[in-house]
Amino acid sequence: MSGGEQKPERYYVGVDVGTGSVRAALVDQSGVLLAFADQPIKKWEPQFNHHEQSSEDIWAACCVVTKKVVQGIDLNQIRGLGFDATCSLVVLDKQFRPLPVNHEEDSHRNVIMWLDHRAVSQVNRINETKHSVLQYVGGVMSVEMQAPKLLWLKENLRETCWDKAGHFFDLPDFLSWKATGVTARSLCSLVCKWTYSAERGWDDSFWKMIGLEDFVADNYSKIGNQVLPPGASLGNGLTPEAARDLGLLPGIAVAASLIDAHAGGLGVIGADVKGHGLVCEGQPVTSRLAVICGTSSCHMGIDHMVEGHAAFPELQVKATARCQSVYAYLNSHLDLIKKAQPVGFLTVDLHVWPDFHGNRSPLADLTLKGMVTGLKLSQDLDDLAILYLATVQAIALGTRFIIEAMEAAGHSISTLFLCGGLSKNPLFVQMHADVTGMPVVLSQEVESVLVGAAILGACASGDFASVQEAMAKMSKVGKVVFPRLQDKKYYDKKYQVFLKLVEHQKEYLAIMNDN
């Protein structure tokens, strides 16, 4: 190559499977997002708390979005592919065909979604064992993890599903298998949702104790006996069949996958913060907390509060007239009604506990419900805006609750790194800074989850020596939002009330259960 000739640009594809859609991005070596596409995916709720999807539908959507983002690109320049997804449970038979996870015996619906709460009695029994592996998941297992769902399948769909099953995949691992034919599992999925230990592997005594000794007998072949770190290159890369489906060339590197929130962490947390006046400069990456603000519980909580209010139709009309989202309109409306005080002080007598679908972290208590105290008889747009503000604050207070639990366990956090849809909402970002008292770093690329998935592909391609090097080169700081420390006393009081709400809820439960 002559001195004046430049090396051809290298590209990576990141694919992110969320709760309601699949998204893909084409990303270059410096982490810039060059093309983006998304495609909705189907969801079924055959009965209350049962949430299902189709792995065939999800894969088809992956193919649609990947073909879109590589249009017009020289495919030889695409070096790697990375997947992330929600930690939903995919069930296949011994020939890798879908099996039904429902009483209707509809094998098309072969995915139990992450938010499915059908396995309540199973998770209660698992937690009663007090088995030592529960320490890996915060002391108490969530109903959203995989062991209770597997036990539910064995106890409820023995003949139609369990006895025929050959493979149980976490959704991110299903995608990397579909792309490569390699059944290896990602260390991320197995540690976070399956009780696997990086040091000790599977614990036979746990599976035997909860009644799933089947896995021990077949040497864990159904749930994973080859485990790889995220970003590791899988097999011989993309198979010819998957390459045709995705519109890519066979043999490009495919990475061991990540859970979606963890991909967001990868895409945001390694950014170089020099020159931004942050304490975390020069500190280990463990002083940083990534907050992935996607369409999981926090976003659904806000939607639930706003859409259920009597003034919501009026809000929709006014926001549409201004060509704004309802949240942008509410933010500007709050600025109108705040008068001389800081906007956050509008909720002095309105408080929300936002766990309408149970608490995942740090309490892992699926019985908790949402709470609101301070409701008035009026139901106008002002009331809706203030209720929305109180809900946003409640989510930020929940983040503070998690940080305090982490600090009690020995972590030291100084800076928040936010990404995902809600990080585009300036009120949500400022409230996180004010409530936690910490600066909030926003990525240059809002779609940090997709950058994280692309980083996996970049790592698998061998273009970077490690995931850490790829993170440092491909994630960049966009903006830093600092807390308004003069408001600290107000938010400390709000936090005291926040903790009282859950304490009181537990007291009410005890009263009602007292014989």
C-alpha positions as CSV (number, residue, x, y, z in Angstrom):
1,M,0.0,0.0,0.0
2,S,1.5,3.4,-1.0
3,G,2.0,6.1,1.6
4,G,-0.9,8.2,0.3
5,E,-3.4,5.3,0.3
6,Q,-5.8,5.0,3.2
7,K,-6.9,1.8,4.7
8,P,-10.5,1.0,3.8
9,E,-13.0,1.9,6.6
10,R,-14.1,-0.9,8.8
11,Y,-17.7,-1.3,10.0
12,Y,-19.5,-3.4,12.6
13,V,-23.2,-4.2,12.9
14,G,-25.0,-4.2,16.2
15,V,-28.4,-5.8,16.6
16,D,-30.5,-5.1,19.7
17,V,-33.7,-7.1,20.5
18,G,-35.9,-5.1,22.9
19,T,-39.3,-5.8,24.4
20,G,-41.3,-4.4,21.5
21,S,-38.9,-4.0,18.6
22,V,-35.6,-5.1,17.0
23,R,-33.1,-2.4,16.1
24,A,-29.9,-2.5,14.2
25,A,-27.1,-0.1,13.5
26,L,-24.0,0.2,11.3
27,V,-21.2,1.6,13.4
28,D,-17.6,2.6,12.4
29,Q,-14.3,2.1,14.2
30,S,-14.7,5.3,16.2
31,G,-18.2,4.4,17.4
32,V,-20.2,6.7,15.1
33,L,-23.6,5.4,14.1
34,L,-23.9,5.6,10.3
35,A,-27.2,3.8,9.7
36,F,-30.2,2.8,11.9
37,A,-33.3,0.7,11.4
38,D,-36.0,-0.8,13.6
39,Q,-38.8,-3.3,13.2
40,P,-41.7,-4.1,15.6
41,I,-42.0,-7.6,17.0
42,K,-45.1,-9.4,18.1
43,K,-46.1,-10.0,21.7
44,W,-48.9,-12.3,23.1
45,E,-50.5,-12.2,26.5
46,P,-52.7,-15.3,26.5
47,Q,-53.6,-14.7,30.2
48,F,-52.7,-12.2,32.9
49,N,-48.9,-12.2,33.7
50,H,-48.2,-14.6,30.8
51,H,-46.1,-12.8,28.1
52,E,-44.9,-14.6,25.1
53,Q,-43.0,-14.0,21.8
54,S,-41.9,-16.0,18.8
55,S,-38.2,-16.7,18.1
56,E,-39.0,-17.1,14.4
57,D,-40.7,-13.7,14.3
58,I,-37.7,-12.1,16.2
59,W,-35.1,-13.6,13.8
60,A,-37.1,-12.4,10.8
61,A,-37.1,-8.9,12.3
62,C,-33.3,-9.1,12.8
63,C,-32.9,-10.0,9.1
64,V,-35.1,-7.0,8.0
65,V,-33.2,-4.4,10.0
66,T,-29.7,-5.8,9.3
67,K,-30.4,-5.7,5.5
68,K,-31.6,-2.1,5.8
69,V,-28.5,-0.8,7.6
70,V,-26.0,-2.4,5.2
71,Q,-27.6,-1.1,2.1
72,G,-25.1,0.5,-0.2
73,I,-22.1,-0.6,1.8
74,D,-19.3,-2.7,0.5
75,L,-20.0,-5.9,2.5
76,N,-16.3,-6.8,2.6
77,Q,-15.8,-3.8,4.9
78,I,-18.2,-5.3,7.5
79,R,-15.9,-7.0,10.0
80,G,-18.1,-8.1,12.8
81,L,-21.6,-8.6,14.2
82,G,-22.8,-8.5,17.8
83,F,-26.2,-9.2,19.3
84,D,-27.9,-8.1,22.5
85,A,-31.4,-8.9,23.7
86,T,-33.8,-9.0,26.6
87,C,-33.2,-12.0,28.8
88,S,-36.3,-13.9,27.6
89,L,-36.4,-17.7,27.6
90,V,-36.4,-19.5,24.2
91,V,-37.4,-23.2,24.0
92,L,-36.5,-25.5,21.1
93,D,-36.7,-29.2,20.6
94,K,-33.8,-31.6,19.9
95,Q,-33.9,-30.6,16.2
96,F,-33.9,-26.9,17.1
97,R,-37.6,-26.4,16.2
98,P,-39.8,-24.1,18.4
99,L,-41.8,-25.7,21.2
100,P,-44.9,-24.2,22.8
101,V,-44.6,-22.4,26.1
102,N,-48.4,-22.2,26.5
103,H,-51.4,-24.3,27.2
104,E,-52.8,-23.7,23.7
105,E,-49.9,-25.8,22.2
106,D,-49.0,-22.9,19.8
107,S,-45.4,-23.8,19.1
108,H,-44.9,-20.5,17.2
109,R,-45.1,-18.8,20.6
110,N,-41.9,-20.4,22.0
111,V,-40.5,-17.5,24.1
112,I,-41.3,-16.7,27.7
113,M,-40.6,-13.0,27.9
114,W,-38.4,-11.5,30.6
115,L,-41.4,-9.6,32.2
116,D,-43.5,-12.8,32.5
117,H,-44.6,-13.5,36.0
118,R,-46.3,-16.9,35.7
119,A,-43.7,-18.7,37.9
120,V,-44.6,-17.1,41.2
121,S,-45.1,-20.3,43.2
122,Q,-41.9,-21.7,41.7
123,V,-39.8,-18.7,42.6
124,N,-41.2,-18.7,46.2
125,R,-40.2,-22.4,46.6
126,I,-36.7,-21.7,45.1
127,N,-36.2,-18.8,47.5
128,E,-37.3,-20.9,50.5
129,T,-34.4,-23.3,49.8
130,K,-32.0,-20.5,50.9
131,H,-29.4,-22.3,48.6
132,S,-26.0,-20.6,48.4
133,V,-26.3,-19.8,44.7
134,L,-29.0,-17.2,45.6
135,Q,-26.1,-15.1,46.9
136,Y,-25.1,-14.6,43.2
137,V,-28.4,-12.9,42.5
138,G,-28.7,-10.6,45.5
139,G,-29.9,-13.1,48.0
140,V,-33.3,-13.6,46.5
141,M,-34.2,-14.8,43.0
142,S,-36.6,-12.7,40.9
143,V,-39.6,-14.4,39.2
144,E,-38.1,-12.9,36.0
145,M,-35.1,-15.2,36.1
146,Q,-34.8,-18.5,34.2
147,A,-34.8,-21.2,36.9
148,P,-38.5,-20.5,38.1
149,K,-39.6,-20.4,34.4
150,L,-37.9,-23.7,33.7
151,L,-39.6,-25.3,36.7
152,W,-42.9,-23.9,35.7
153,L,-42.5,-25.6,32.2
154,K,-41.7,-28.9,33.8
155,E,-44.7,-28.7,36.2
156,N,-47.2,-27.4,33.7
157,L,-46.3,-28.4,30.2
158,R,-44.6,-31.7,30.8
159,E,-45.7,-33.6,27.7
160,T,-46.1,-30.8,25.1
161,C,-42.9,-28.9,26.0
162,W,-40.6,-30.2,28.7
163,D,-40.1,-33.8,27.6
164,K,-39.5,-32.8,24.0
165,A,-37.1,-29.9,24.8
166,G,-33.5,-30.1,23.5
167,H,-32.4,-26.5,24.1
168,F,-33.2,-23.7,26.5
169,F,-31.6,-20.5,25.4
170,D,-31.5,-17.0,26.8
171,L,-32.6,-14.9,23.9
172,P,-29.2,-13.2,23.2
173,D,-27.6,-16.7,23.0
174,F,-30.4,-17.9,20.7
175,L,-29.5,-15.1,18.3
176,S,-25.7,-15.9,18.3
177,W,-26.6,-19.6,17.8
178,K,-28.9,-18.7,14.9
179,A,-26.1,-16.7,13.3
180,T,-23.3,-19.3,13.7
181,G,-24.7,-22.7,14.6
182,V,-22.6,-22.6,17.8
183,T,-24.6,-23.4,21.0
184,A,-22.0,-21.8,23.3
185,R,-23.6,-19.5,25.9
186,S,-22.5,-16.0,27.0
187,L,-21.1,-15.7,30.5
188,C,-23.3,-12.6,30.9
189,S,-26.6,-14.4,30.4
190,L,-25.7,-17.4,32.5
191,V,-24.3,-15.4,35.4
192,C,-27.1,-12.9,35.5
193,K,-30.2,-15.1,35.0
194,W,-29.2,-18.8,35.4
195,T,-27.1,-19.0,38.7
196,Y,-23.9,-19.9,36.8
197,S,-20.6,-18.9,38.6
198,A,-17.6,-17.8,36.6
199,E,-15.4,-19.4,39.2
200,R,-17.3,-22.5,40.0
201,G,-19.6,-23.2,37.0
202,W,-22.9,-24.9,37.6
203,D,-23.9,-26.0,41.1
204,D,-25.4,-29.6,40.8
205,S,-26.9,-29.4,44.3
206,F,-29.0,-26.4,43.4
207,W,-30.7,-28.0,40.4
208,K,-31.3,-31.2,42.3
209,M,-32.7,-29.3,45.3
210,I,-35.3,-27.4,43.2
211,G,-36.4,-30.4,41.2
212,L,-34.5,-29.8,37.9
213,E,-32.0,-32.6,38.3
214,D,-32.6,-33.3,34.6
215,F,-29.9,-30.8,33.7
216,V,-27.3,-32.4,35.9
217,A,-28.0,-35.8,34.3
218,D,-27.4,-34.6,30.8
219,N,-24.3,-32.5,31.8
220,Y,-26.1,-29.2,31.2
221,S,-26.3,-29.8,27.4
222,K,-29.7,-28.2,27.3
223,I,-28.8,-25.0,29.1
224,G,-25.1,-24.6,28.2
225,N,-21.9,-26.5,28.9
226,Q,-19.7,-24.3,26.8
227,V,-19.5,-20.8,28.2
228,L,-17.7,-17.9,26.6
229,P,-17.0,-14.2,27.6
230,P,-19.0,-11.6,25.7
231,G,-17.1,-10.5,22.6
232,A,-15.4,-13.8,22.1
233,S,-15.5,-15.0,18.4
234,L,-18.0,-17.9,17.8
235,G,-17.0,-20.8,15.6
236,N,-16.3,-20.0,12.0
237,G,-18.4,-16.8,12.0
238,L,-21.6,-16.3,10.1
239,T,-23.0,-19.4,8.4
240,P,-23.9,-19.2,4.7
241,E,-27.6,-19.6,5.6
242,A,-27.6,-16.9,8.2
243,A,-25.5,-14.6,5.9
244,R,-28.2,-15.0,3.2
245,D,-31.0,-14.1,5.8
246,L,-29.1,-11.1,7.1
247,G,-27.7,-9.7,3.8
248,L,-24.1,-10.2,4.9
249,L,-21.1,-12.2,3.8
250,P,-20.5,-15.7,5.2
251,G,-17.7,-16.0,7.7
252,I,-17.7,-12.5,9.2
253,A,-17.0,-12.6,12.9
254,V,-20.0,-13.1,15.3
255,A,-19.5,-12.3,19.0
256,A,-20.7,-14.1,22.1
257,S,-23.7,-11.9,23.1
258,L,-24.9,-9.6,26.0
259,I,-28.1,-8.9,27.8
260,D,-29.5,-5.6,26.4
261,A,-28.8,-3.4,29.4
262,H,-25.3,-4.7,29.7
263,A,-24.7,-3.8,26.0
264,G,-25.8,-0.3,27.0
265,G,-23.2,-0.3,29.8
266,L,-20.5,-1.4,27.3
267,G,-21.5,1.4,24.9
268,V,-21.4,4.2,27.5
269,I,-19.3,3.5,30.5
270,G,-15.8,3.3,28.9
271,A,-15.8,6.8,27.5
272,D,-12.8,9.0,28.0
273,V,-14.0,11.8,30.4
274,K,-10.8,14.0,30.2
275,G,-11.6,17.7,30.3
276,H,-15.2,17.4,31.6
277,G,-14.4,18.3,35.2
278,L,-15.5,14.9,36.5
279,V,-14.3,13.2,39.7
280,C,-14.3,9.8,37.9
281,E,-11.4,10.9,35.7
282,G,-8.4,8.8,36.8
283,Q,-10.6,6.6,39.0
284,P,-11.3,2.9,38.1
285,V,-14.3,2.2,35.9
286,T,-16.0,0.7,38.9
287,S,-16.7,4.2,40.2
288,R,-19.1,4.6,37.2
289,L,-22.7,3.4,37.2
290,A,-24.4,2.9,33.8
291,V,-28.2,3.6,33.9
292,I,-29.9,2.1,30.9
293,C,-33.2,4.0,30.4
294,G,-35.1,1.8,27.9
295,T,-38.7,0.7,27.6
296,S,-38.6,-1.6,30.6
297,S,-40.1,-0.9,34.0
298,C,-39.2,2.8,34.3
299,H,-40.6,3.8,30.9
300,M,-43.7,1.7,31.3
301,G,-44.2,3.2,34.8
302,I,-44.2,6.7,33.3
303,D,-46.5,5.8,30.4
304,H,-48.9,4.1,32.9
305,M,-49.2,7.2,35.0
306,V,-49.6,9.7,32.1
307,E,-51.9,7.6,29.9
308,G,-54.2,6.7,32.8
309,H,-54.9,10.4,33.8
310,A,-58.2,12.1,32.9
311,A,-56.3,15.0,31.2
312,F,-54.4,12.6,28.8
313,P,-56.7,13.2,25.8
314,E,-56.2,17.0,26.2
315,L,-52.5,16.5,26.5
316,Q,-52.4,14.4,23.2
317,V,-54.3,17.1,21.3
318,K,-52.1,19.9,22.5
319,A,-48.8,18.0,22.0
320,T,-49.9,17.0,18.5
321,A,-50.8,20.6,17.6
322,R,-47.2,21.6,18.6
323,C,-45.7,18.6,16.8
324,Q,-44.1,17.5,20.1
325,S,-44.1,14.3,22.1
326,V,-46.4,14.3,25.1
327,Y,-43.3,14.3,27.3
328,A,-41.7,17.3,25.6
329,Y,-45.0,19.1,26.0
330,L,-45.2,18.1,29.7
331,N,-41.7,19.4,30.3
332,S,-42.5,22.8,28.8
333,H,-45.8,22.9,30.8
334,L,-44.0,22.3,34.0
335,D,-41.7,25.3,33.2
336,L,-44.9,27.4,32.8
337,I,-46.4,26.5,36.2
338,K,-43.3,26.4,38.3
339,K,-43.4,30.2,38.9
340,A,-40.3,31.4,40.8
341,Q,-39.5,28.0,42.5
342,P,-37.3,25.2,41.0
343,V,-39.5,22.9,38.9
344,G,-38.7,19.8,41.2
345,F,-40.4,21.6,44.2
346,L,-43.8,21.3,42.6
347,T,-44.1,17.8,44.2
348,V,-43.7,18.9,47.8
349,D,-46.9,17.1,48.8
350,L,-47.1,14.5,46.0
351,H,-45.1,11.3,46.3
352,V,-44.9,8.1,44.2
353,W,-43.5,4.6,44.7
354,P,-43.2,3.4,41.1
355,D,-43.1,-0.4,41.4
356,F,-46.4,-1.2,39.7
357,H,-44.9,-4.6,38.4
358,G,-42.9,-5.5,41.6
359,N,-39.4,-4.4,42.4
360,R,-36.5,-5.9,40.5
361,S,-33.6,-4.1,42.2
362,P,-32.5,-3.8,45.0
363,L,-35.4,-5.6,46.8
364,A,-36.3,-8.3,44.2
365,D,-39.8,-8.2,45.6
366,L,-42.4,-9.1,43.0
367,T,-45.3,-8.5,45.5
368,L,-44.7,-4.7,45.7
369,K,-47.3,-2.4,44.0
370,G,-47.3,1.2,42.9
371,M,-48.3,3.9,45.5
372,V,-49.3,7.6,45.1
373,T,-49.9,9.9,48.1
374,G,-51.2,13.4,47.8
375,L,-53.9,13.2,45.1
376,K,-56.4,16.0,44.8
377,L,-59.9,16.1,43.3
378,S,-58.8,18.3,40.4
379,Q,-57.7,16.4,37.2
380,D,-56.5,19.1,34.9
381,L,-53.3,19.4,32.8
382,D,-51.4,20.9,35.7
383,D,-52.2,17.9,37.9
384,L,-51.1,15.5,35.1
385,A,-47.8,17.4,34.6
386,I,-47.1,17.3,38.4
387,L,-47.9,13.6,38.6
388,Y,-45.6,13.0,35.7
389,L,-42.9,14.9,37.5
390,A,-43.4,13.0,40.7
391,T,-43.1,9.7,38.7
392,V,-39.9,10.8,37.1
393,Q,-38.5,11.8,40.5
394,A,-39.6,8.4,41.9
395,I,-37.6,6.6,39.3
396,A,-34.6,8.7,40.1
397,L,-35.1,8.0,43.8
398,G,-35.2,4.3,42.9
399,T,-31.8,4.8,41.3
400,R,-30.5,6.4,44.5
401,F,-31.9,3.4,46.5
402,I,-29.9,1.0,44.2
403,I,-26.7,3.1,44.6
404,E,-27.0,3.1,48.4
405,A,-27.5,-0.7,48.3
406,M,-24.4,-1.0,46.1
407,E,-22.4,1.3,48.4
408,A,-23.5,-0.8,51.5
409,A,-22.0,-3.8,49.6
410,G,-18.6,-2.1,49.2
411,H,-18.9,-0.3,45.9
412,S,-18.0,3.4,45.5
413,I,-20.0,5.3,42.9
414,S,-19.2,8.9,41.9
415,T,-20.7,9.3,38.4
416,L,-23.8,8.2,36.4
417,F,-23.6,7.3,32.7
418,L,-27.1,7.4,31.1
419,C,-28.2,6.0,27.8
420,G,-31.4,4.8,26.1
421,G,-34.6,6.5,25.1
422,L,-35.3,8.3,28.4
423,S,-31.8,9.9,28.4
424,K,-33.2,12.1,25.6
425,N,-35.6,13.6,28.2
426,P,-33.8,16.6,29.8
427,L,-36.1,16.5,32.9
428,F,-35.4,12.8,33.5
429,V,-31.6,13.5,33.2
430,Q,-31.7,16.5,35.5
431,M,-33.8,14.7,38.1
432,H,-31.3,11.9,38.2
433,A,-28.5,14.4,38.8
434,D,-30.4,16.3,41.5
435,V,-31.8,13.3,43.4
436,T,-28.5,11.3,43.5
437,G,-26.3,14.4,43.9
438,M,-24.0,13.0,41.1
439,P,-23.0,14.3,37.7
440,V,-24.7,12.5,34.8
441,V,-22.7,11.8,31.6
442,L,-24.6,11.4,28.4
443,S,-23.1,9.6,25.4
444,Q,-22.4,11.3,22.1
445,E,-24.5,8.5,20.6
446,V,-27.8,8.2,22.3
447,E,-28.2,4.6,20.9
448,S,-25.4,3.3,23.2
449,V,-27.0,-0.1,23.4
450,L,-26.4,-0.5,19.7
451,V,-22.9,0.8,20.0
452,G,-22.3,-1.8,22.7
453,A,-23.6,-4.6,20.5
454,A,-21.3,-3.3,17.7
455,I,-18.3,-3.2,20.1
456,L,-18.9,-6.9,20.7
457,G,-18.6,-7.5,16.9
458,A,-15.5,-5.3,16.7
459,C,-13.9,-7.3,19.5
460,A,-14.8,-10.7,17.8
461,S,-13.3,-9.4,14.5
462,G,-9.9,-9.1,16.1
463,D,-9.6,-5.4,15.2
464,F,-9.3,-4.5,18.9
465,A,-7.1,-6.4,21.4
466,S,-9.9,-6.5,24.0
467,V,-13.4,-5.4,24.9
468,Q,-11.8,-2.6,27.1
469,E,-9.8,-1.2,24.1
470,A,-12.9,-1.3,21.9
471,M,-14.9,0.5,24.6
472,A,-12.3,3.2,25.0
473,K,-12.1,3.9,21.2
474,M,-15.9,3.6,20.4
475,S,-17.7,5.3,23.3
476,K,-17.6,9.1,23.6
477,V,-19.0,11.7,26.0
478,G,-21.6,14.0,24.5
479,K,-22.8,16.2,27.4
480,V,-22.4,16.3,31.2
481,V,-25.3,17.4,33.4
482,F,-24.4,18.5,37.0
483,P,-26.6,18.3,40.1
484,R,-28.1,21.6,41.5
485,L,-26.6,21.1,44.9
486,Q,-28.7,24.0,46.4
487,D,-31.7,21.7,46.0
488,K,-30.1,18.8,47.9
489,K,-32.1,19.3,51.2
490,Y,-35.4,19.0,49.3
491,Y,-34.4,15.8,47.6
492,D,-33.1,14.3,50.8
493,K,-36.5,14.8,52.3
494,K,-38.2,13.3,49.2
495,Y,-36.0,10.3,49.6
496,Q,-37.0,9.9,53.3
497,V,-40.6,9.8,52.2
498,F,-39.8,7.4,49.3
499,L,-38.3,4.9,51.8
500,K,-41.3,5.4,54.1
501,L,-43.7,4.5,51.3
502,V,-42.3,1.0,50.9
503,E,-42.0,0.5,54.6
504,H,-45.7,1.4,55.0
505,Q,-46.7,-0.8,52.1
506,K,-45.1,-3.8,53.9
507,E,-46.9,-2.8,57.2
508,Y,-50.3,-2.7,55.4
509,L,-49.6,-6.2,54.0
510,A,-48.7,-7.5,57.4
511,I,-51.9,-6.0,58.9
512,M,-54.1,-7.6,56.2
513,N,-52.3,-11.0,56.5
514,D,-52.6,-11.1,60.3
515,N,-55.0,-13.8,61.4
